[in-house]
């Protein structure tokens, strides 16, 4: 039994030394599964023309403020500056935060921003779009069914981002390069 424990410890002591690997893999999984999702969603919010990033589409307002848009007959011009600012900030966040995570720049802050974004997105889906009344969309934990878009999938998304908040960007990141080059301090292993 001592040999088995010793073998186990020697193997996993080596695994623990590859501390930068977990956040790197987390960033790769994020890129493979969520980067395209958020960018595609952001594209649906851009308005027409070269200043479309400042003039969101009608769809953007309907996605983010569904009840308010319904109340004004889907005429976004009746909404105020606050609504415009939220829609523009949300649209930019869908492009910029995933990009920062991808390249590993300000990864902890970008991951926190994405967690906030996902929480707001989930609340909008639940209360703005009425998913709170759809048990199959809302889902439940500990129910043996792991495919609900809100409780199940988004819990995994947030967990993945929490790894990055706690561990940082890991190996092969701009955060690591900046820490080494600009601050003159070695990055943690």
N, C-alpha and C positions, 0 to 999 in steps of 0.2 A: 504494500500500500504506500509506503514511503517513497518507493521509486516512481509510482504513478503520480503522486503529488509533486514530486521533484520534477518530473518530466512536464507535467502540466504547468508548473510555475516557470520553468525555463522557457517554454514555448511562449507563454503569454506575457512574460517579462519583455521579450523581444517585440511582441506585438504592441505593447504599451509604449515602446520607444518610438514608434512610428506615429507620434501624436499629431503631426501635420497632415496625415493621410485622411483621417475622419472628416475634417472640415473640407478638404479638397474634394473628397467623394461626395459630400453633401452639396457642394456647389455644382458638381457635375450632374448629380441627380436633379437638382433644381433646374439646371439648364435643359436637361433632357425631358423633363416632365412639365415644368411650369413656365419657363421663359416664353415659349411660343404661345401658350395660353394667354398670358398677360399681354404680350405684344399684339396678338390678334384682337384681343378685347380693346386695347388702346386704339388700334386702327379704326375700329367701328365708331370711335368717339371724335375722330378728327374731322374738322369741317373741310370744305372744298378750297382748293388753291394753296398758294405758298404760305398763307397765314392761317391755315386750317388748324394749326396747333394753338392759336389764340381765339379762334371762332369755332367752338365745338359744334358738332352736328346735332340735329334734333334728337337723334338716337342717344347721344351722350346724356342729354337732359332726361330723357325718358328712362334710361337705365339707372341713373343715380337718384333722380327725384320723381319716381313714377306717380305718386299720388298728387304731387303739386302740378305735374304736367297734365294729368287728367283733369284737375280742377280748373286749369286755364285753357282747356280745349287744345292741348298740345301746341300752344303758341309760346315758344320760349322767350319771346320778346317781352312777355308779361312778367317774367321772373326778374329778380333784382341782381345787383352786383355780387351779392353773397353767393347766389346760385352759380353764377358764371365763374367766380373764383374757385368754388369747390369742384366744379366740373373740369376746369382747366388744370387745377392741381392734381385731381385724380387721374386725369389723362396723362399728364406728364409723369406721375408716379408709376403708372403702368409700363412706361418705357424706361425711365431712369433707374428706378430701384432694382429691377431685375438685371439691368446692364451693370450696375455697380457690383451686384452679387456675382455675376458672371466673371468679371475681371478681378474680383477680390479687392475692391477699393472702398474704404469706409464700410466694410462688410458688416460689422456689428450694427452700425446705425441704419444701414440699408435694410438689414434683416428685421430690425425693430420696426422700421417704417412699413415693411411688407406685412408684418404681423398685424400692425394697426390697420393697414389697408384691408387685409383679409377679414378682420373683425368687423369693420364698417361694411364691407361687401356682404358679409353674412347677415348682419342686421338689416341691411337694405333688402336682401333677398327674403328674409323672414317676415319683416313688417311692411316694407314698401311694396313687394311683389306678392305678398300673401302666402309665402311658403310655410309660415308658422302653422297654417291650417292643413298642411299636406304632410302627414306622417312619413310617407315614403321619401320625401325630400329632406325633411328635418332629421329624421332618423333618431336613433337612441343608442346609447352605449350599453354594452353588456347584453345585447339582444341576439347574438349569433349571426346577425346580418350586417355585413361590413361594406355596404355600397351606397349609403346615403350621402348625398352631396354636401350636406352641412356638417352634421356631427362626426361623420366618419372621415371623409376625404379631407376636409379642412383641418381636422385634428392632426393628420399626418403632415399636411403642409406646414402648420405652425410648429410641430415638433422638429421638422427638418430645419426650419429657420431658427429655432431655439438653439440647435446645435451650433449654428454659426454665431449667434449672439454670445454664447458661452465660450466657444473655442476660438473664435476669430476665423479668418479666411483660410488659414492653413498654408500648405506648401503651394508654390507657383501662384502667388498673388501679388498684386500691386501693394497691398498693405505690408507685406513682408519686405518687399523691396524698399518702400518708403521708410520703414522703420530702420532698416540697415543703412541705407544711403544718406538720408536726410538727418535722422536723429543720431546716427552713429552708434546705435545700440543693436546688438544682435537680437534677432527675433527669437521668441521662445521655440524650443524644439517641437 
